[in-house]
């Protein structure tokens, strides 16, 4: 797998997850796009970002995006997220998948996001840099496999 096909998609209501997506995009040289932009070609790796809303649920649009994904379009998904107390959204992403052949990587990236006036500094520059390194590691591991 020397030329991995990679895409980045995210849902971000107030910009926190978008910051991580942008950092990941810069780190691996792939444009970070919102889920409103459909995947245009099959990818071996999809970085998918979001946040939990109310009792940990994903936003309806993100749920629909995940439900519509097929293993013809995407081989595996690496999840990244911001939240206030929940941490990872890997469980919610996995629950929403309809195609059982789609693989969600166990390794994900999660950090705090801003919540109104709370945690306004998050994700911090350090957290964004860590998200970029996370993405680079995932890509390097897949290229070696
Ligand atoms: C209405 C609402 C509900 C939320 N519910 C949760 C929650 O259940 N668990 C949690 O950890 N964070 C919750 N949060 C915090 C968001 O997940 C957090 O602010 C996240 O960084 C938002 O990311 P975004 O700006 O990329 O959409 C909630 C935020 C809002 C506005």
Backbone and ligand atoms as CSV (ligand in chain L), in Angstrom:
chain,resi,resn,atom,element,x,y,z
A,1,UNK,N,N,0.821,-1.206,0.000
A,1,UNK,CA,C,0.000,0.000,0.000
A,1,UNK,C,C,0.855,1.255,0.000
A,2,UNK,N,N,1.542,1.510,-1.093
A,2,UNK,CA,C,2.434,2.665,-1.068
A,2,UNK,C,C,1.672,3.976,-1.323
A,3,UNK,N,N,0.607,3.901,-2.155
A,3,UNK,CA,C,-0.167,5.121,-2.409
A,3,UNK,C,C,-1.557,4.963,-1.822
A,4,UNK,N,N,-1.640,5.205,-0.538
A,4,UNK,CA,C,-2.927,5.058,0.142
A,4,UNK,C,C,-3.894,6.131,-0.340
A,5,UNK,N,N,-5.098,5.723,-0.644
A,5,UNK,CA,C,-6.131,6.730,-0.943
A,5,UNK,C,C,-6.810,7.089,0.365
A,6,UNK,N,N,-6.804,8.375,0.669
A,6,UNK,CA,C,-7.277,8.841,1.973
A,6,UNK,C,C,-8.240,10.007,1.789
A,7,UNK,N,N,-9.279,10.042,2.627
A,7,UNK,CA,C,-10.172,11.212,2.656
A,7,UNK,C,C,-10.403,11.615,4.119
A,8,UNK,N,N,-10.758,12.860,4.300
A,8,UNK,CA,C,-11.110,13.370,5.627
A,8,UNK,C,C,-12.499,14.005,5.528
A,9,UNK,N,N,-13.394,13.578,6.415
A,9,UNK,CA,C,-14.716,14.195,6.500
A,9,UNK,C,C,-15.036,14.448,7.974
A,10,UNK,N,N,-15.753,15.535,8.226
A,10,UNK,CA,C,-16.108,15.856,9.607
A,10,UNK,C,C,-17.462,16.546,9.668
A,11,UNK,N,N,-18.090,16.421,10.822
A,11,UNK,CA,C,-19.251,17.254,11.137
A,11,UNK,C,C,-18.863,18.099,12.338
A,12,UNK,N,N,-19.016,19.399,12.232
A,12,UNK,CA,C,-18.628,20.285,13.324
A,12,UNK,C,C,-19.631,21.408,13.435
A,13,UNK,N,N,-20.348,21.426,14.568
A,13,UNK,CA,C,-21.400,22.433,14.715
A,13,UNK,C,C,-20.811,23.793,15.079
A,14,UNK,N,N,-19.816,23.799,15.932
A,14,UNK,CA,C,-19.297,25.096,16.372
A,14,UNK,C,C,-17.791,25.249,16.159
A,15,UNK,N,N,-17.201,24.354,15.364
A,15,UNK,CA,C,-15.835,24.596,14.904
A,15,UNK,C,C,-14.729,23.835,15.614
A,16,UNK,N,N,-15.052,23.161,16.735
A,16,UNK,CA,C,-13.974,22.483,17.465
A,16,UNK,C,C,-13.429,21.290,16.679
A,17,UNK,N,N,-14.316,20.448,16.213
A,17,UNK,CA,C,-13.866,19.265,15.465
A,17,UNK,C,C,-13.236,19.688,14.134
A,18,UNK,N,N,-13.727,20.787,13.595
A,18,UNK,CA,C,-13.141,21.297,12.343
A,18,UNK,C,C,-11.661,21.642,12.545
A,19,UNK,N,N,-11.320,22.165,13.731
A,19,UNK,CA,C,-9.906,22.494,13.992
A,19,UNK,C,C,-9.041,21.236,13.926
A,20,UNK,N,N,-9.537,20.150,14.527
A,20,UNK,CA,C,-8.772,18.893,14.464
A,20,UNK,C,C,-8.669,18.416,13.023
A,21,UNK,N,N,-9.776,18.513,12.300
A,21,UNK,CA,C,-9.790,18.053,10.901
A,21,UNK,C,C,-8.756,18.819,10.080
A,22,UNK,N,N,-8.690,20.113,10.291
A,22,UNK,CA,C,-7.736,20.947,9.551
A,22,UNK,C,C,-6.300,20.559,9.900
A,23,UNK,N,N,-6.062,20.304,11.195
A,23,UNK,CA,C,-4.716,19.910,11.633
A,23,UNK,C,C,-4.328,18.563,11.027
A,24,UNK,N,N,-5.287,17.639,11.007
A,24,UNK,CA,C,-5.026,16.316,10.422
A,24,UNK,C,C,-4.742,16.473,8.926
A,25,UNK,N,N,-5.546,17.294,8.271
A,25,UNK,CA,C,-5.360,17.523,6.840
A,25,UNK,C,C,-3.978,18.077,6.513
A,26,UNK,N,N,-3.539,19.054,7.317
A,26,UNK,CA,C,-2.207,19.639,7.073
A,26,UNK,C,C,-1.122,18.611,7.322
A,27,UNK,N,N,-1.314,17.773,8.346
A,27,UNK,CA,C,-0.274,16.809,8.722
A,27,UNK,C,C,-0.073,15.730,7.658
A,28,UNK,N,N,-1.158,15.361,6.976
A,28,UNK,CA,C,-1.026,14.253,6.012
A,28,UNK,C,C,-1.236,14.710,4.561
A,29,UNK,N,N,-1.458,16.003,4.372
A,29,UNK,CA,C,-1.570,16.527,3.010
A,29,UNK,C,C,-2.826,16.109,2.277
A,30,UNK,N,N,-3.943,16.063,3.022
A,30,UNK,CA,C,-5.231,15.684,2.423
A,30,UNK,C,C,-6.247,16.771,2.813
A,31,UNK,N,N,-7.087,17.235,1.867
A,31,UNK,CA,C,-8.026,18.293,2.251
A,31,UNK,C,C,-9.082,17.798,3.249
A,32,UNK,N,N,-9.320,18.595,4.281
A,32,UNK,CA,C,-10.352,18.261,5.278
A,32,UNK,C,C,-11.666,18.876,4.822
A,33,UNK,N,N,-12.684,18.027,4.664
A,33,UNK,CA,C,-13.954,18.527,4.119
A,33,UNK,C,C,-15.117,18.145,5.028
A,34,UNK,N,N,-16.161,18.967,5.064
A,34,UNK,CA,C,-17.350,18.617,5.845
A,34,UNK,C,C,-18.111,17.451,5.204
A,35,UNK,N,N,-18.961,16.797,5.997
A,35,UNK,CA,C,-19.683,15.625,5.460
A,35,UNK,C,C,-20.672,16.013,4.357
A,36,UNK,N,N,-20.941,17.298,4.208
A,36,UNK,CA,C,-21.827,17.726,3.111
A,36,UNK,C,C,-21.152,17.524,1.752
A,37,UNK,N,N,-19.845,17.300,1.760
A,37,UNK,CA,C,-19.136,17.030,0.491
A,37,UNK,C,C,-18.966,15.524,0.328
A,38,UNK,N,N,-19.696,14.917,-0.591
A,38,UNK,CA,C,-19.662,13.465,-0.739
A,38,UNK,C,C,-18.271,12.958,-1.126
A,39,UNK,N,N,-18.019,11.703,-0.798
A,39,UNK,CA,C,-16.772,11.054,-1.242
A,39,UNK,C,C,-16.876,10.872,-2.746
A,40,UNK,N,N,-15.814,11.217,-3.451
A,40,UNK,CA,C,-15.891,11.174,-4.914
A,40,UNK,C,C,-15.225,9.943,-5.506
A,41,UNK,N,N,-14.419,9.244,-4.703
A,41,UNK,CA,C,-13.765,8.022,-5.200
A,41,UNK,C,C,-13.545,7.099,-4.007
A,42,UNK,N,N,-13.373,5.795,-4.258
A,42,UNK,CA,C,-13.137,4.868,-3.153
A,42,UNK,C,C,-11.843,5.219,-2.416
A,43,UNK,N,N,-11.858,5.075,-1.088
A,43,UNK,CA,C,-10.650,5.346,-0.299
A,43,UNK,C,C,-10.348,4.150,0.602
A,44,UNK,N,N,-9.064,3.967,0.859
A,44,UNK,CA,C,-8.658,2.889,1.769
A,44,UNK,C,C,-8.748,3.330,3.224
A,45,UNK,N,N,-8.719,4.641,3.427
A,45,UNK,CA,C,-8.761,5.170,4.787
A,45,UNK,C,C,-9.579,6.449,4.816
A,46,UNK,N,N,-10.571,6.461,5.700
A,46,UNK,CA,C,-11.370,7.676,5.915
A,46,UNK,C,C,-11.156,8.152,7.345
A,47,UNK,N,N,-10.629,9.356,7.492
A,47,UNK,CA,C,-10.612,9.992,8.808
A,47,UNK,C,C,-11.967,10.668,8.980
A,48,UNK,N,N,-12.675,10.258,10.033
A,48,UNK,CA,C,-14.036,10.760,10.232
A,48,UNK,C,C,-14.145,11.426,11.601
A,49,UNK,N,N,-14.555,12.696,11.587
A,49,UNK,CA,C,-14.604,13.461,12.833
A,49,UNK,C,C,-15.998,13.900,13.213
A,50,UNK,N,N,-16.236,13.974,14.515
A,50,UNK,CA,C,-17.524,14.454,15.012
A,50,UNK,C,C,-17.457,14.695,16.507
A,51,UNK,N,N,-18.630,14.939,17.075
A,51,UNK,CA,C,-18.715,15.223,18.512
A,51,UNK,C,C,-20.019,14.645,19.057
A,52,UNK,N,N,-20.056,14.303,20.355
A,52,UNK,CA,C,-21.310,13.830,20.937
A,52,UNK,C,C,-22.223,15.004,21.298
A,53,UNK,N,N,-23.513,14.841,21.053
A,53,UNK,CA,C,-24.514,15.852,21.406
A,53,UNK,C,C,-25.664,15.208,22.164
A,54,UNK,N,N,-25.909,15.710,23.311
A,54,UNK,CA,C,-27.043,15.275,24.142
A,54,UNK,C,C,-27.052,13.759,24.337
A,55,UNK,N,N,-26.705,13.368,25.539
A,55,UNK,CA,C,-26.612,11.948,25.903
A,55,UNK,C,C,-25.644,11.202,24.985
A,56,UNK,N,N,-24.698,11.921,24.455
A,56,UNK,CA,C,-23.646,11.255,23.684
A,56,UNK,C,C,-23.994,10.926,22.259
A,57,UNK,N,N,-25.204,11.274,21.801
A,57,UNK,CA,C,-25.581,10.911,20.422
A,57,UNK,C,C,-24.875,11.795,19.404
A,58,UNK,N,N,-24.661,11.212,18.236
A,58,UNK,CA,C,-24.097,11.992,17.137
A,58,UNK,C,C,-25.206,12.797,16.482
A,59,UNK,N,N,-24.828,13.906,15.894
A,59,UNK,CA,C,-25.780,14.702,15.134
A,59,UNK,C,C,-26.419,13.845,14.034
A,60,UNK,N,N,-27.675,14.115,13.763
A,60,UNK,CA,C,-28.457,13.345,12.792
A,60,UNK,C,C,-27.773,13.280,11.411
A,61,UNK,N,N,-27.204,14.389,10.972
A,61,UNK,CA,C,-26.558,14.405,9.651
A,61,UNK,C,C,-25.331,13.490,9.626
A,62,UNK,N,N,-24.607,13.480,10.734
A,62,UNK,CA,C,-23.428,12.598,10.803
A,62,UNK,C,C,-23.887,11.139,10.856
A,63,UNK,N,N,-24.949,10.877,11.622
A,63,UNK,CA,C,-25.476,9.504,11.658
A,63,UNK,C,C,-25.844,9.029,10.256
A,64,UNK,N,N,-26.521,9.903,9.519
A,64,UNK,CA,C,-26.955,9.514,8.160
A,64,UNK,C,C,-25.752,9.290,7.240
A,65,UNK,N,N,-24.744,10.126,7.389
A,65,UNK,CA,C,-23.525,9.969,6.579
A,65,UNK,C,C,-22.901,8.602,6.854
A,66,UNK,N,N,-22.803,8.236,8.140
A,66,UNK,CA,C,-22.177,6.956,8.512
A,66,UNK,C,C,-23.031,5.782,8.006
A,67,UNK,N,N,-24.329,5.908,8.174
A,67,UNK,CA,C,-25.224,4.819,7.757
A,67,UNK,C,C,-25.137,4.555,6.257
A,68,UNK,N,N,-24.862,5.594,5.504
A,68,UNK,CA,C,-24.812,5.451,4.036
A,68,UNK,C,C,-23.461,4.945,3.526
A,69,UNK,N,N,-22.461,4.883,4.395
A,69,UNK,CA,C,-21.134,4.439,3.938
A,69,UNK,C,C,-21.151,2.964,3.556
A,70,UNK,N,N,-20.433,2.621,2.493
A,70,UNK,CA,C,-20.320,1.218,2.097
A,70,UNK,C,C,-18.845,0.827,2.013
A,71,UNK,N,N,-18.605,-0.470,2.113
A,71,UNK,CA,C,-17.225,-0.954,2.032
A,71,UNK,C,C,-16.676,-0.863,0.606
A,72,UNK,N,N,-17.550,-0.584,-0.365
A,72,UNK,CA,C,-17.046,-0.299,-1.721
A,72,UNK,C,C,-16.381,1.080,-1.759
A,73,UNK,N,N,-16.904,1.991,-0.926
A,73,UNK,CA,C,-16.352,3.358,-0.904
A,73,UNK,C,C,-15.171,3.491,0.047
A,74,UNK,N,N,-15.266,2.787,1.183
A,74,UNK,CA,C,-14.308,2.998,2.267
A,74,UNK,C,C,-13.873,1.649,2.835
A,75,UNK,N,N,-12.570,1.440,2.967
A,75,UNK,CA,C,-12.094,0.184,3.558
A,75,UNK,C,C,-12.087,0.282,5.078
A,76,UNK,N,N,-11.505,1.355,5.593
A,76,UNK,CA,C,-11.420,1.487,7.060
A,76,UNK,C,C,-11.580,2.941,7.478
A,77,UNK,N,N,-12.021,3.080,8.731
A,77,UNK,CA,C,-12.310,4.419,9.255
A,77,UNK,C,C,-11.466,4.669,10.498
A,78,UNK,N,N,-10.818,5.822,10.537
A,78,UNK,CA,C,-10.126,6.273,11.745
A,78,UNK,C,C,-10.922,7.461,12.291
A,79,UNK,N,N,-11.308,7.359,13.553
A,79,UNK,CA,C,-12.234,8.337,14.135
A,79,UNK,C,C,-11.481,9.388,14.948
A,80,UNK,N,N,-11.899,10.642,14.803
A,80,UNK,CA,C,-11.394,11.688,15.696
A,80,UNK,C,C,-12.574,12.509,16.201
A,81,UNK,N,N,-12.417,13.052,17.412
A,81,UNK,CA,C,-13.560,13.754,17.998
A,81,UNK,C,C,-13.147,14.780,19.030
A,82,UNK,N,N,-14.047,15.757,19.226
A,82,UNK,CA,C,-13.949,16.643,20.381
A,82,UNK,C,C,-15.225,16.449,21.197
A,83,UNK,N,N,-15.133,16.695,22.501
A,83,UNK,CA,C,-16.313,16.559,23.360
A,83,UNK,C,C,-16.029,17.289,24.661
A,84,UNK,N,N,-17.032,17.318,25.536
A,84,UNK,CA,C,-16.755,17.934,26.819
A,84,UNK,C,C,-16.460,16.964,27.924
A,85,UNK,N,N,-17.052,15.808,27.896
A,85,UNK,CA,C,-16.736,14.848,28.953
A,85,UNK,C,C,-16.751,13.405,28.450
A,86,UNK,N,N,-17.267,13.189,27.239
A,86,UNK,CA,C,-17.500,11.837,26.761
A,86,UNK,C,C,-16.243,11.137,26.231
A,87,UNK,N,N,-15.311,11.932,25.692
A,87,UNK,CA,C,-14.155,11.310,25.059
A,87,UNK,C,C,-14.525,10.790,23.693
A,88,UNK,N,N,-14.144,9.543,23.430
A,88,UNK,CA,C,-14.255,8.981,22.089
A,88,UNK,C,C,-15.701,8.839,21.586
A,89,UNK,N,N,-15.874,8.908,20.260
A,89,UNK,CA,C,-17.177,8.595,19.654
A,89,UNK,C,C,-17.099,7.313,18.818
A,90,UNK,N,N,-16.055,6.513,19.042
A,90,UNK,CA,C,-15.889,5.284,18.248
A,90,UNK,C,C,-17.120,4.377,18.383
A,91,UNK,N,N,-17.645,4.258,19.598
A,91,UNK,CA,C,-18.817,3.379,19.817
A,91,UNK,C,C,-20.002,3.860,18.992
A,92,UNK,N,N,-20.249,5.165,19.015
A,92,UNK,CA,C,-21.398,5.698,18.270
A,92,UNK,C,C,-21.200,5.519,16.752
A,93,UNK,N,N,-19.969,5.723,16.297
A,93,UNK,CA,C,-19.696,5.546,14.855
A,93,UNK,C,C,-19.960,4.085,14.481
A,94,UNK,N,N,-19.419,3.166,15.261
A,94,UNK,CA,C,-19.561,1.734,14.964
A,94,UNK,C,C,-21.037,1.327,14.957
A,95,UNK,N,N,-21.795,1.824,15.928
A,95,UNK,CA,C,-23.225,1.480,16.017
A,95,UNK,C,C,-24.011,1.934,14.799
A,96,UNK,N,N,-23.584,3.027,14.201
A,96,UNK,CA,C,-24.332,3.571,13.062
A,96,UNK,C,C,-23.975,2.947,11.726
A,97,UNK,N,N,-22.898,2.164,11.683
A,97,UNK,CA,C,-22.507,1.550,10.408
A,97,UNK,C,C,-23.539,0.502,9.997
A,98,UNK,N,N,-23.843,0.481,8.719
A,98,UNK,CA,C,-24.795,-0.517,8.207
A,98,UNK,C,C,-24.065,-1.636,7.461
A,99,UNK,N,N,-22.896,-1.322,6.921
A,99,UNK,CA,C,-22.143,-2.320,6.160
A,99,UNK,C,C,-21.141,-3.016,7.093
A,100,UNK,N,N,-21.368,-4.305,7.398
A,100,UNK,CA,C,-20.523,-4.992,8.371
A,100,UNK,C,C,-19.075,-5.181,7.909
A,101,UNK,N,N,-18.832,-5.011,6.609
A,101,UNK,CA,C,-17.458,-5.176,6.101
A,101,UNK,C,C,-16.585,-3.951,6.378
A,102,UNK,N,N,-17.199,-2.872,6.788
A,102,UNK,CA,C,-16.422,-1.653,7.089
A,102,UNK,C,C,-15.683,-1.806,8.406
A,103,UNK,N,N,-14.426,-1.444,8.386
A,103,UNK,CA,C,-13.584,-1.619,9.561
A,103,UNK,C,C,-13.362,-0.267,10.254
A,104,UNK,N,N,-13.598,-0.255,11.573
A,104,UNK,CA,C,-13.273,0.948,12.353
A,104,UNK,C,C,-12.005,0.650,13.142
A,105,UNK,N,N,-11.002,1.480,12.975
A,105,UNK,CA,C,-9.737,1.251,13.687
A,105,UNK,C,C,-9.942,1.452,15.190
A,106,UNK,N,N,-9.271,0.605,15.988
A,106,UNK,CA,C,-9.409,0.721,17.448
A,106,UNK,C,C,-8.776,2.012,17.946
A,107,UNK,N,N,-7.737,2.416,17.255
A,107,UNK,CA,C,-7.023,3.608,17.675
A,107,UNK,C,C,-7.753,4.853,17.148
A,108,UNK,N,N,-8.140,5.743,18.057
A,108,UNK,CA,C,-8.794,6.974,17.621
A,108,UNK,C,C,-8.139,8.169,18.307
A,109,UNK,N,N,-8.605,9.369,17.955
A,109,UNK,CA,C,-8.078,10.554,18.628
A,109,UNK,C,C,-9.246,11.358,19.198
A,110,UNK,N,N,-9.148,11.677,20.482
A,110,UNK,CA,C,-10.220,12.447,21.124
A,110,UNK,C,C,-9.613,13.486,22.061
A,111,UNK,N,N,-10.196,14.671,22.056
A,111,UNK,CA,C,-9.777,15.695,23.029
A,111,UNK,C,C,-10.964,16.604,23.316
A,112,UNK,N,N,-10.775,17.511,24.238
A,112,UNK,CA,C,-11.835,18.447,24.570
A,112,UNK,C,C,-12.098,19.444,23.454
A,113,UNK,N,N,-13.361,19.879,23.353
A,113,UNK,CA,C,-13.694,20.955,22.444
A,113,UNK,C,C,-14.280,22.102,23.241
A,114,UNK,N,N,-14.460,23.229,22.594
A,114,UNK,CA,C,-15.101,24.365,23.248
A,114,UNK,C,C,-16.592,24.070,23.404
A,115,UNK,N,N,-17.169,24.579,24.491
A,115,UNK,CA,C,-18.592,24.356,24.751
A,115,UNK,C,C,-19.126,25.704,25.223
A,116,UNK,N,N,-19.528,26.537,24.270
A,116,UNK,CA,C,-19.891,27.910,24.626
A,116,UNK,C,C,-18.673,28.595,25.222
A,117,UNK,N,N,-18.864,29.152,26.439
A,117,UNK,CA,C,-17.731,29.833,27.071
A,117,UNK,C,C,-16.813,28.864,27.797
A,118,UNK,N,N,-17.270,27.637,27.958
A,118,UNK,CA,C,-16.453,26.611,28.630
A,118,UNK,C,C,-15.367,26.098,27.693
A,119,UNK,N,N,-14.195,25.881,28.216
A,119,UNK,CA,C,-13.106,25.244,27.437
A,119,UNK,C,C,-12.834,25.937,26.111
A,120,UNK,N,N,-12.957,27.237,26.119
A,120,UNK,CA,C,-12.821,27.979,24.858
A,120,UNK,C,C,-11.471,27.776,24.166
A,121,UNK,N,N,-10.464,27.431,24.981
A,121,UNK,CA,C,-9.114,27.282,24.397
A,121,UNK,C,C,-8.945,25.934,23.693
A,122,UNK,N,N,-9.954,25.053,23.804
A,122,UNK,CA,C,-9.834,23.711,23.212
A,122,UNK,C,C,-10.507,23.627,21.853
A,123,UNK,N,N,-10.018,22.781,20.958
A,123,UNK,CA,C,-8.753,22.071,21.068
A,123,UNK,C,C,-7.578,23.047,20.983
A,124,UNK,N,N,-6.597,22.826,21.818
A,124,UNK,CA,C,-5.436,23.711,21.877
A,124,UNK,C,C,-4.494,23.423,20.703
A,125,UNK,N,N,-3.498,24.287,20.554
A,125,UNK,CA,C,-2.485,24.064,19.506
A,125,UNK,C,C,-1.790,22.722,19.739
A,126,UNK,N,N,-1.535,22.418,21.006
A,126,UNK,CA,C,-0.877,21.145,21.348
A,126,UNK,C,C,-1.763,19.962,20.968
A,127,UNK,N,N,-3.061,20.082,21.252
A,127,UNK,CA,C,-3.988,18.989,20.909
A,127,UNK,C,C,-4.106,18.827,19.395
A,128,UNK,N,N,-4.128,19.944,18.685
A,128,UNK,CA,C,-4.183,19.867,17.213
A,128,UNK,C,C,-2.921,19.203,16.659
A,129,UNK,N,N,-1.788,19.550,17.251
A,129,UNK,CA,C,-0.532,18.933,16.794
A,129,UNK,C,C,-0.557,17.428,17.077
A,130,UNK,N,N,-1.104,17.049,18.230
A,130,UNK,CA,C,-1.198,15.615,18.574
A,130,UNK,C,C,-2.134,14.891,17.603
A,131,UNK,N,N,-3.205,15.556,17.199
A,131,UNK,CA,C,-4.119,14.942,16.217
A,131,UNK,C,C,-3.380,14.710,14.894
A,132,UNK,N,N,-2.558,15.654,14.517
A,132,UNK,CA,C,-1.774,15.513,13.281
A,132,UNK,C,C,-0.816,14.332,13.374
A,133,UNK,N,N,-0.174,14.198,14.533
A,133,UNK,CA,C,0.774,13.069,14.706
A,133,UNK,C,C,0.020,11.737,14.698
A,134,UNK,N,N,-1.144,11.729,15.346
A,134,UNK,CA,C,-1.989,10.519,15.338
A,134,UNK,C,C,-2.263,10.090,13.887
A,135,UNK,N,N,-2.665,11.043,13.072
A,135,UNK,CA,C,-2.996,10.721,11.675
A,135,UNK,C,C,-1.765,10.212,10.928
A,136,UNK,N,N,-0.644,10.859,11.163
A,136,UNK,CA,C,0.595,10.425,10.481
A,136,UNK,C,C,0.955,8.993,10.879
A,137,UNK,N,N,0.753,8.670,12.163
A,137,UNK,CA,C,1.062,7.300,12.625
A,137,UNK,C,C,0.156,6.268,11.973
A,138,UNK,N,N,-1.126,6.590,11.897
A,138,UNK,CA,C,-2.085,5.659,11.278
A,138,UNK,C,C,-1.677,5.410,9.817
A,139,UNK,N,N,-1.374,6.479,9.124
A,139,UNK,CA,C,-1.002,6.365,7.705
A,139,UNK,C,C,0.282,5.544,7.574
A,140,UNK,N,N,1.264,5.823,8.429
A,140,UNK,CA,C,2.542,5.096,8.357
A,140,UNK,C,C,2.319,3.606,8.625
A,141,UNK,N,N,1.479,3.279,9.606
A,141,UNK,CA,C,1.207,1.867,9.925
A,141,UNK,C,C,0.565,1.160,8.734
A,142,UNK,N,N,-0.375,1.826,8.094
A,142,UNK,CA,C,-1.058,1.190,6.958
A,142,UNK,C,C,-0.117,1.031,5.771
A,143,UNK,N,N,0.753,1.989,5.588
A,143,UNK,CA,C,1.703,1.882,4.458
A,143,UNK,C,C,2.663,0.720,4.681
A,144,UNK,N,N,2.964,0.452,5.949
A,144,UNK,CA,C,3.894,-0.655,6.271
A,144,UNK,C,C,3.221,-2.022,6.179
A,145,UNK,N,N,1.889,-2.034,6.250
A,145,UNK,CA,C,1.197,-3.333,6.374
A,145,UNK,C,C,1.089,-4.063,5.038
L,1,LIG,C1,C,-26.444,20.797,22.845
L,1,LIG,C2,C,-25.100,20.182,23.191
L,1,LIG,C3,C,-25.053,18.908,23.729
L,1,LIG,C4,C,-23.813,18.320,24.084
L,1,LIG,N1,N,-23.800,17.061,24.614
L,1,LIG,C5,C,-22.603,16.515,24.951
L,1,LIG,C6,C,-22.541,15.199,25.505
L,1,LIG,O1,O,-23.538,14.502,25.648
L,1,LIG,N2,N,-21.314,14.718,25.851
L,1,LIG,C7,C,-20.158,15.456,25.689
L,1,LIG,O2,O,-19.089,14.976,26.039
L,1,LIG,N3,N,-20.203,16.692,25.149
L,1,LIG,C8,C,-21.384,17.224,24.782
L,1,LIG,N4,N,-21.422,18.478,24.238
L,1,LIG,C9,C,-20.159,19.174,23.962
L,1,LIG,C10,C,-19.717,19.001,22.509
L,1,LIG,O3,O,-19.533,17.634,22.175
L,1,LIG,C11,C,-18.407,19.747,22.330
L,1,LIG,O4,O,-18.639,21.108,22.574
L,1,LIG,C12,C,-17.767,19.527,20.957
L,1,LIG,O5,O,-16.433,19.980,21.017
L,1,LIG,C13,C,-18.498,20.259,19.860
L,1,LIG,O6,O,-17.788,20.036,18.671
L,1,LIG,P1,P,-18.111,20.792,17.301
L,1,LIG,O7,O,-17.992,22.267,17.583
L,1,LIG,O8,O,-17.073,20.336,16.376
L,1,LIG,O9,O,-19.477,20.384,16.867
L,1,LIG,C14,C,-22.628,19.058,23.883
L,1,LIG,C15,C,-22.690,20.351,23.305
L,1,LIG,C16,C,-23.899,20.915,22.971
L,1,LIG,C17,C,-23.920,22.294,22.344
